[in-house]
Amino acid sequence: MDKLFNKYYDRLMQPLETKIFGRIRKQLLSKAKGKVLEIGSGTGINFLYYEFADQVIAIEPDPMMLEQSLIKAREATVPIEVVPGDAQKLPYPTNSFDSIVGTLVLCTIPDPAKALAEIHRVCKPEGTILIFEHVRLNHLVLGKIQDWLTPVWKRLCVGCHLNRNTLETVEQAGFRVVQTTSMCRELFLVIEARIK
Ligand SMILES: C[S@@+](CC[C@H](N)C(=O)[O-])C[C@H]1O[C@@H](n2cnc3c(N)ncnc32)[C@H](O)[C@@H]1O
């Protein structure tokens, strides 16, 4: 199942990308500047949207996704280096990136608080983090349905949780949230946050 999901990820996502995600990615990634780290870059779906970054380092733990992303990295307009890696243990010095990007990834990383602590460490003091996620709905019934579906969903979609409260986790990691935008009745959230 994991292999199929990873192999056909772009095709599965295509309708959502065309209808809604593409626009969100374009707007969010236009804010990625200087030296950029992207965590869990998957098939490199974001790469074509980087316009103002000087350099992007993209880490991705899944070899099949990483392989697909190498083609997109070559087609990008900014230099992109894709490397295997785990956001929970970043192999970079403290204060090394101007912007850190994570899209649809904090839902999947086993310990998002650990990943955010690492992001906090490697982000420069004046740096920005740019996040786009689906999150748990603040609705008595719908939130419970997401809790109920998550164990099955996780198995189908390679560890993806439907019920994470990502905004809270970002705040608890010590970031200052400067902007949030929600879409689709608050199912999707775009977060821009800073260290201070
Ligand atoms: C749903 S995909 C999203 C891919 C891409 N970021 C996007 O926006 O379409 C989730 C991604 O998280 C990655 N991932 C899972 N665990 C991770 C970890 N510990 N560190 C970094 N990335 C991880 C997966 O390999 C996969 O590429």
The ligand as an SDF file (V2000), in Angstrom:
LIG
                    3D

 27 29  0  0  0  0  0  0  0  0999 V2000
    1.4900   13.6540    2.2890 C   0  0  0  0  0  0  0  0  0  0  0  0
    3.1710   13.6700    1.8250 S   0  0  0  0  0  0  0  0  0  0  0  0
    3.4120   15.3940    1.4250 C   0  0  0  0  0  0  0  0  0  0  0  0
    4.4700   15.6280    0.4150 C   0  0  0  0  0  0  0  0  0  0  0  0
    4.6800   17.0930    0.0090 C   0  0  0  0  0  0  0  0  0  0  0  0
    5.2600   17.8460    1.0990 N   0  0  0  0  0  0  0  0  0  0  0  0
    3.4200   17.7580   -0.4650 C   0  0  0  0  0  0  0  0  0  0  0  0
    3.1580   18.8970   -0.0940 O   0  0  0  0  0  0  0  0  0  0  0  0
    2.6940   17.1700   -1.2600 O   0  0  0  0  0  0  0  0  0  0  0  0
    3.9600   13.5100    3.3960 C   0  0  0  0  0  0  0  0  0  0  0  0
    5.4660   13.5330    3.2830 C   0  0  0  0  0  0  0  0  0  0  0  0
    6.0600   13.5130    4.5930 O   0  0  0  0  0  0  0  0  0  0  0  0
    7.2270   12.7490    4.4950 C   0  0  0  0  0  0  0  0  0  0  0  0
    7.6840   12.3670    5.8540 N   0  0  0  0  0  0  0  0  0  0  0  0
    7.2150   11.3690    6.6320 C   0  0  0  0  0  0  0  0  0  0  0  0
    7.9310   11.2880    7.7490 N   0  0  0  0  0  0  0  0  0  0  0  0
    8.8760   12.2570    7.6820 C   0  0  0  0  0  0  0  0  0  0  0  0
    9.9320   12.6790    8.5360 C   0  0  0  0  0  0  0  0  0  0  0  0
   10.1600   12.0760    9.7090 N   0  0  0  0  0  0  0  0  0  0  0  0
   10.7140   13.7070    8.1400 N   0  0  0  0  0  0  0  0  0  0  0  0
   10.4890   14.3270    6.9640 C   0  0  0  0  0  0  0  0  0  0  0  0
    9.5110   13.9810    6.1170 N   0  0  0  0  0  0  0  0  0  0  0  0
    8.7100   12.9510    6.4720 C   0  0  0  0  0  0  0  0  0  0  0  0
    6.7930   11.5880    3.6260 C   0  0  0  0  0  0  0  0  0  0  0  0
    7.8740   10.8140    3.1440 O   0  0  0  0  0  0  0  0  0  0  0  0
    6.0360   12.3210    2.5320 C   0  0  0  0  0  0  0  0  0  0  0  0
    6.8710   12.7760    1.5360 O   0  0  0  0  0  0  0  0  0  0  0  0
  1  2  1  0
  2  3  1  0
  2 10  1  0
  3  4  1  0
  4  5  1  0
  5  6  1  0
  5  7  1  0
  7  8  2  0
  7  9  1  0
 10 11  1  0
 11 12  1  0
 11 26  1  0
 12 13  1  0
 13 14  1  0
 13 24  1  0
 14 15  1  0
 14 23  1  0
 15 16  2  0
 16 17  1  0
 17 18  1  0
 17 23  2  0
 18 19  1  0
 18 20  2  0
 20 21  1  0
 21 22  2  0
 22 23  1  0
 24 25  1  0
 24 26  1  0
 26 27  1  0
M  CHG  2   2   1   9  -1
M  END
$$$$
